[in-house]
Amino acid sequence: MERLKQFLRVGHLPTLLSSFLYFDISFMIWVILGATGTFIVEDLGLTPAQKGMMVGIPVLGGALLRIPMGLLADRFGGKKMGMIGMILTSIPLFWGWLFADTLTHIYALGLLLGVAGASFAVALPLASRWYPKEHQGLAMGIAGAGNSGTVLAMLFGPRLAEAHGWNSVFGLALIPLIVAFIVFILFAKECPTAVKPTKMSEYTRVMKMKETWLFSFFYSLSFGGFVGMTSYLTLFFFDQYGVDKVTAGDFVTLVVFAGSFVRPIGGYLADKYGGMKLLVWLFTGATVTLTIVGMLPPVYVALALLFVTLIFFGTANGALFQVIPNVFPKEVGLLTGFVGAAGGLGGFFLPNILGMFKQWTNSYSYGFWWIAATMLVAMLIMRRLRKTIA
């Protein structure tokens, strides 16, 4: 409790909360194709592989834009880039609302939705720079809990699509985006501590560090797992268990709810008990639950297992972003840039893995087992790495 009181006395709470809102609404928009996916699939008659590509492309766009957005925020300020990012995010929303009616349109606007996903590169540094090292885990956890925007997307997206058509969901998403834009303008503030813009030569130096690639691999699984599952699970529940579109959205809302809000807890627990130790346990747990999900148990058993899995992913996301600034304080900005981009790449590959294995084998089992095996490999690497950075 005393630690929380200290946290509230330092930093800049209005910037932290407005950064959270910016990231939250941006994240909601980022996964909007996953929320409306069952309706688009029915309308356009997509194959399993096309379904995976459809929900994966926005995540790929976010990964590709993550580092450029971070570089621009370094040079021109997080507040200015956040405002520009929200203005650019409105473009695919207008497109989806007024014009999108083919798969080519969906792929193209999905790539532009990556601007919303790249908000991660702006919101987290803008908020965390106000906080000292001992509170970095909680500050970045709170700002990063904006991934709870997935809950809004999955709760309201299918209902609005059923009532008004999936195109209208894109138009309606403009309303919370405008609210977030106004709040961000009024309350977000740049940290007065000067931040030296990052040079490309520094990125080259960090790319030579093995830790850069290892932490990128870990985050591609935890954050990539979270956003990839969020985007694809409505299609999974609809295809595998035959639930209706709105119920599939409700299932995913339940699954991602806890995973969204435990990110700050992951940062807090990592501050208290050690990030690498926590990560080993979380990745072990996810390996077990995903292996059982691959057995395709009854729907409510699968729902419970995926609920727990996304809690593991969400907690791991917070823990990873506690480890990086504490173990590599001089390279924190550079490492988070690469790691964040890798998270997006993981979120692109995961739905495509599930979609491709479904198309090749007519079963989701092998896709889940592939992901579980990769989690196991990552956990074993973590155990070795923990000894070298302890």
C-alpha angles and dihedrals in degrees: 000000000000089000090055091050090052090050091054091050095056133053125022114293097191090057091046093051096042089049088052091051092047091051092042096055092039090052090049090055092043092063097038092114089057091051093050095031099108090056094046091047091053092046096048100030099233129189120235091259092050090050091055092047092048095057093036099055096072089052090050089050090053091050093050093048097042098089097039090051090049092050092049091048089052091054104035103024134266095256094055093046091047090056092047090047093055092048090052091046090061091065098071089041091058089044094051091046100048110021117016112113106132136059090248089057091049092052092047097048089042089060090051090051084069087083087070091050091050089062084092088074091058107033100051099048092042091056101034096052088072092061132075122239096265091059099039094101094055095040094051089042093056094046090043091051083082084095082085083087084089088070091057092047095049096041099048104021099073093042093050091045091052092048101040108011128266095272090061092058089069091053094047090051088067090072098066089038090059091048091051090047092055093046091048093051092049102043113020114097134183116245108251090225105102115241116205111228114251117251122218089238088063090054089052090052093050091048088063092060113096089212089065091061095040095052089044089055092049093049092046085064102040102038092025088051092050098049094035093052091044091054097044108033096083087060091045095053091043095049101035102038103022096233117157121263098258093046090050088054091049091051091053091046089057093045096050097039097081093036090056099052100040093071093091088048089054090054092047095048090047090052089052105037106019127276101237094049090051092048093054091056094044094051090047090054093048091050091056097045095046091049090056092045087056088063086066097229123188113305098258092047089051089047092053093047093049089047089057092042093057090048086057091048094047093048090047091053090057093044094051092054090051092052097050100058092040098048097034106028095159095051099037097116094046095044094048088053094058094037092051091050090050090053089059092049090053090052089053096050098044099065089041090053091051092044096047095047089048090053094044099043103018087236137092092212098090092048093056092044091051090054092046091052091051090051089053092053090050091050092053090050089050091055091056094043092050090065093053098048100036 
